[in-house]
Amino acid sequence: KPSNDIIEVDLHIGSLIDNINGLSSFDILQYQLGKFREVMNENLRNRGQKIVFIHGKGDGVLRAAIVKELKHSYKHCPFQDASFQEYGFGATQVTIK
């Protein structure tokens, strides 16, 4: 069901799981990327759907991983930095094509 509504997905680990005890930074990144892939795959048929992935600014590790994933696995989906006014430097907007 294509929608004009923008889907917002907060990929901050604290928004995804309650307890990160025992998780390495690699484990956390894999969990976040798993959520990214899940949302992308759920929406691949919704042409025109815009999805904003909120990844935060930090060291840019998650953003870089998302961009790499987009360039390799979702080549047909254009992406850009999301609205600076709304999200600052910490979000990427993807359009499903």
Secondary structure, DSSP 8 states (H G I E B T S, - for coil): ---SS-EEEE--HHHH-S--TT--HHHHHHHHHHHHHHHHHHHTTSTT-EEEEE--STTSHHHHHHHHHHHHH-TTS-EEE--HHHHTTSEEEEE--
